[in-house]
């Protein structure tokens, strides 16, 4: 299940008009922000990854242009031009506020220290839980290392995250780590792509007929994962539907490839932690000879399994909503 959005800044929340920035800065100071061929000065990369200070960068910039303008005036005029010609998209800010109500929102941006100061002052970072810049992390998004650092710092699994960026090569780097990527092209396109994000989970009680009653399969989570008994559970992935999720989770957590039938949804509820997903509860019947294998799960969440009666299961389950789901499933099975 998606819990976290990772956002780029430039090209997503604003589009900097460097031609206009260049023109305005030159008119005021005689210094170009960028060489006229649209490239960057060699020392800009050092600035971008925090190897030189703000004053060092602007001093090198005026020397490259053979200008005598004061450092303070150059920074002041640059700031004015940057703010004027990089208007923040209000639609994107509104969307971020809505997402932030349910999801953890993080900024991952290739930004120098001066731009970071300006964007912080104009409130661009206010709706983010965390902000990571290239100048702070000393890394750029054209390598995977920056994403590994961010995931470790926010303590999130890659498959919990969606990364939104206007650069396709940055998206590919994130996706190589199993982070879901959305290549930003327009606000309208992003809204359409976000409709594929599912804030849902599944819970499946696997059962088999034993004479006139039923036995239910419970899985015990590892000590690191809480050490309690539960049914099969999992999250609906990006662009996935609930029923395929239930079948996928059965296979991943138990190794069961074939089930006899999947019941209708017997219960559903909302979890109380962000992003407040809806959890759908089903039953899945298997044959008596079905074998269980816990080593198919790449996350190794469980270390024991047990077939138990309804009464035993109700005693072993920790969470009240698990018990409610099982109770409704048991009632359904005995109604036939």
C-alpha positions in Angstrom: 0.0 0.0 0.0 1.2 3.5 -0.8 1.9 5.5 2.3 4.4 8.1 1.0 4.7 10.6 -1.9 8.2 11.8 -2.9 8.1 15.0 -4.9 10.5 16.9 -7.1 10.2 20.7 -7.1 11.3 22.4 -10.3 9.3 21.3 -13.2 6.5 20.1 -10.9 5.6 22.9 -8.4 7.1 25.6 -10.6 8.8 26.1 -13.9 11.7 28.5 -13.8 12.0 30.7 -16.9 15.8 30.9 -17.1 15.8 33.1 -20.2 13.8 35.8 -18.4 15.9 35.3 -15.2 19.1 35.7 -17.2 17.8 38.8 -19.0 16.6 40.5 -15.8 19.8 39.7 -13.9 22.0 41.0 -16.7 20.0 44.2 -17.0 20.5 44.9 -13.2 24.0 43.7 -12.7 25.8 42.9 -16.0 26.0 39.3 -14.9 24.2 36.4 -16.6 22.9 33.6 -14.3 23.6 31.1 -17.0 26.0 31.2 -20.0 24.1 32.3 -23.1 24.3 28.9 -24.7 22.0 27.6 -21.9 24.6 25.5 -20.2 25.9 25.7 -16.6 29.2 26.9 -15.3 31.5 24.1 -14.2 31.4 25.3 -10.6 27.5 25.1 -10.5 27.7 21.3 -9.9 29.8 21.9 -6.9 27.2 24.4 -5.7 24.4 21.9 -6.4 25.9 19.2 -4.2 26.9 21.6 -1.4 30.7 21.6 -2.0 30.9 25.4 -2.1 29.0 28.1 -0.2 26.5 30.6 -1.5 29.0 33.4 -1.3 31.6 31.3 -3.1 29.2 30.5 -5.9 28.2 34.1 -6.5 31.8 35.3 -6.3 32.8 32.8 -9.0 29.8 33.8 -11.0 30.7 37.5 -11.1 34.3 36.6 -11.8 33.3 34.4 -14.7 31.4 37.4 -16.1 34.3 39.8 -15.3 31.9 42.0 -13.2 32.6 44.3 -10.3 29.1 44.2 -8.9 29.0 43.7 -5.2 28.3 40.2 -3.8 25.2 41.4 -1.9 23.7 43.2 -4.8 24.2 40.3 -7.1 22.5 37.9 -4.6 19.7 40.4 -4.1 19.0 40.9 -7.8 19.3 37.2 -8.5 16.7 36.5 -5.8 14.3 39.0 -7.2 14.6 37.6 -10.7 14.3 34.0 -9.5 11.1 34.7 -7.6 9.5 36.7 -10.4 10.2 34.1 -13.1 9.5 30.9 -11.1 5.9 31.3 -10.1 4.5 28.5 -7.8 1.7 26.5 -9.3 -1.3 27.0 -6.9 -3.0 23.9 -8.2 0.0 21.8 -7.2 0.0 23.3 -3.7 -3.7 22.6 -3.3 -3.1 19.0 -4.4 -0.2 18.6 -2.0 -2.4 19.8 0.9 -5.1 17.2 0.1 -2.5 14.4 -0.2 -0.9 15.5 3.0 -4.0 14.8 5.0 -3.7 11.1 4.3 -0.1 10.5 3.2 3.5 11.2 4.3 4.8 13.8 1.8 8.5 14.3 1.2 10.4 16.7 -1.1 13.5 15.2 -2.9 15.0 17.9 -5.0 18.2 18.9 -6.8 18.4 22.3 -5.3 21.3 24.5 -4.3 21.4 26.3 -0.9 20.3 29.6 -2.2 17.3 28.3 -4.0 16.4 26.3 -0.9 16.5 29.4 1.2 14.3 31.3 -1.2 11.7 28.5 -1.5 11.6 28.0 2.2 10.9 31.7 2.7 8.1 31.7 0.2 6.4 28.8 2.0 7.0 26.0 -0.6 8.1 23.5 2.0 5.3 24.1 4.5 3.2 21.0 3.5 6.1 18.6 3.3 6.9 16.3 6.3 10.6 16.2 5.2 12.7 18.1 2.7 15.9 16.5 1.2 18.0 18.6 -1.1 21.1 17.7 -3.2 23.1 20.3 -1.4 22.3 18.7 2.0 22.7 15.0 0.9 25.7 15.7 -1.5 23.9 13.5 -4.0 21.9 14.0 -7.2 18.9 12.1 -8.6 20.9 10.8 -11.6 22.1 8.1 -9.3 20.1 5.7 -7.1 22.1 6.5 -3.9 20.0 9.6 -3.1 16.8 7.5 -3.0 18.4 4.9 -0.8 19.5 7.6 1.6 16.0 9.1 1.7 14.3 5.8 2.2 16.6 5.0 5.2 16.0 8.5 6.7 12.2 8.3 6.5 12.1 4.5 7.4 9.9 3.5 4.4 10.0 0.5 2.1 10.4 1.4 -1.6 7.1 -0.2 -2.6 5.3 2.1 -0.1 6.4 5.2 -2.1 5.5 7.0 -5.3 8.1 9.4 -6.8 6.9 12.3 -8.9 9.4 14.1 -11.2 9.5 15.8 -14.5 12.7 14.0 -15.5 12.3 10.5 -17.0 15.8 9.4 -16.1 15.2 10.3 -12.4 12.0 8.2 -12.5 13.9 5.2 -13.9 16.4 5.4 -11.1 13.7 5.4 -8.5 11.9 2.6 -10.2 15.0 0.4 -10.3 14.7 0.3 -6.4 11.0 -0.7 -6.7 9.7 2.8 -6.0 6.6 3.6 -8.1 7.2 6.4 -10.5 5.0 9.0 -12.1 6.6 11.1 -14.9 5.1 14.5 -14.4 4.0 16.2 -17.7 1.1 18.4 -16.5 -1.2 18.9 -13.5 -4.1 17.4 -15.4 -2.1 14.3 -16.3 -0.9 13.9 -12.7 -4.4 14.0 -11.3 -5.4 11.2 -13.7 -2.4 9.1 -12.7 -3.2 9.6 -9.0 -6.6 7.9 -9.5 -4.6 4.6 -9.9 -3.3 5.0 -6.3 -5.3 2.6 -4.0 -5.7 3.3 -0.3 -6.9 -0.2 0.4 -5.8 -3.4 2.1 -7.0 -7.0 2.2 -7.4 -9.6 4.8 -8.0 -13.3 3.9 -8.9 -16.1 6.2 -7.9 -19.3 4.6 -10.1 -22.2 5.6 -10.7 -25.9 4.9 -13.6 -28.2 5.7 -13.1 -30.7 8.5 -16.1 -33.1 8.9 -19.0 -30.8 9.9 -16.9 -27.8 10.8 -14.0 -25.6 9.5 -10.4 -25.0 10.4 -8.7 -21.7 9.8 -5.1 -20.9 9.0 -3.4 -18.3 11.2 0.1 -16.9 10.6 2.4 -15.7 13.4 4.4 -12.6 12.7 8.1 -12.6 13.6 9.3 -11.0 16.8 10.5 -7.9 14.8 7.0 -7.6 13.2 5.0 -7.8 16.5 4.9 -11.6 17.2 1.1 -11.9 17.0 -1.3 -14.2 15.1 -3.2 -13.0 12.1 -4.8 -14.1 8.8 -3.2 -13.3 5.4 -3.0 -9.5 5.0 -1.6 -7.2 2.4 -1.9 -3.9 0.5 -3.5 -3.2 -2.8 -0.7 -2.0 -5.1 -0.6 0.9 -7.5 -3.1 0.2 -10.3 -4.3 -3.1 -8.7 -7.8 -4.3 -7.8 -8.9 -5.9 -4.5 -9.6 -9.4 -5.6 -6.3 -9.9 -7.5 -4.6 -8.5 -4.4 -6.2 -11.1 -2.2 -5.1 -13.9 -4.5 -1.6 -12.5 -4.8 -1.2 -12.1 -1.0 -2.3 -15.7 -0.5 0.4 -17.0 -2.8 3.1 -14.6 -1.4 2.4 -15.4 2.3 1.5 -19.1 2.2 2.7 -20.4 -1.2 -0.8 -21.6 -2.1 -1.2 -21.4 -5.8 -4.7 -22.8 -6.1 -7.8 -22.0 -4.0 -11.2 -23.7 -4.4 -13.1 -20.5 -4.0 -13.0 -16.9 -2.6 -16.0 -15.8 -0.6 -17.7 -12.5 -1.0 -16.5 -9.6 1.2 -17.6 -10.4 4.7 -16.3 -7.3 6.5 -14.5 -4.1 6.0 -13.2 -1.3 8.1 -10.8 1.7 8.1 -7.4 1.6 9.9 -6.8 4.5 12.3 -3.3 5.4 11.1 -2.3 7.3 7.9 -3.3 6.9 5.2 -6.4 5.5 6.8 -6.9 2.6 4.3 -10.0 0.6 3.9 -9.4 -3.1 4.7 -11.5 -5.7 3.0 -12.0 -9.1 4.6 -12.6 -12.4 2.6 -12.5 -16.1 3.1 -10.6 -18.5 0.8 -11.4 -22.2 0.8 -8.6 -24.7 0.1 -8.4 -28.5 -0.1 -7.5 -30.6 2.9 -4.2 -31.6 1.4 -3.0 -28.0 0.8 0.6 -27.4 1.9 1.8 -24.2 3.4 5.2 -22.6 2.7 6.2 -19.4 4.6 9.5 -19.0 2.8 7.9 -17.6 -0.4 7.4 -14.2 1.3 10.3 -11.9 0.4 9.7 -9.9 3.6 9.8 -12.9 5.9 7.0 -11.5 8.0 5.9 -14.8 9.5 7.7 -17.7 11.1 4.9 -20.0 12.2 1.5 -21.2 10.9 -1.3 -23.2 12.5 -4.6 -24.7 11.5 -7.1 -24.0 14.3 -10.8 -24.2 15.0 -13.0 -21.1 15.0 -13.0 -21.0 18.9 -9.2 -21.3 19.0 -8.7 -18.6 16.3 -10.9 -16.2 18.2 -8.7 -16.6 21.3 -5.5 -16.3 19.3 -6.3 -13.2 17.2 -5.0 -10.0 18.6 -7.0 -7.3 16.8 -10.7 -6.7 17.3 -11.4 -6.2 13.6 -9.7 -9.5 12.8 -12.1 -11.2 15.2 -15.1 -9.4 13.7 -14.1 -10.5 10.2 -13.7 -14.1 11.3 -17.0 -14.1 13.2 -18.8 -12.9 10.1 -17.0 -15.4 7.9 -17.9 -18.2 10.2 -21.5 -17.2 10.3 -21.6 -17.1 6.5 -20.0 -20.6 6.2 -22.6 -22.0 8.6 -25.5 -20.4 6.7 -25.3 -22.8 3.8 
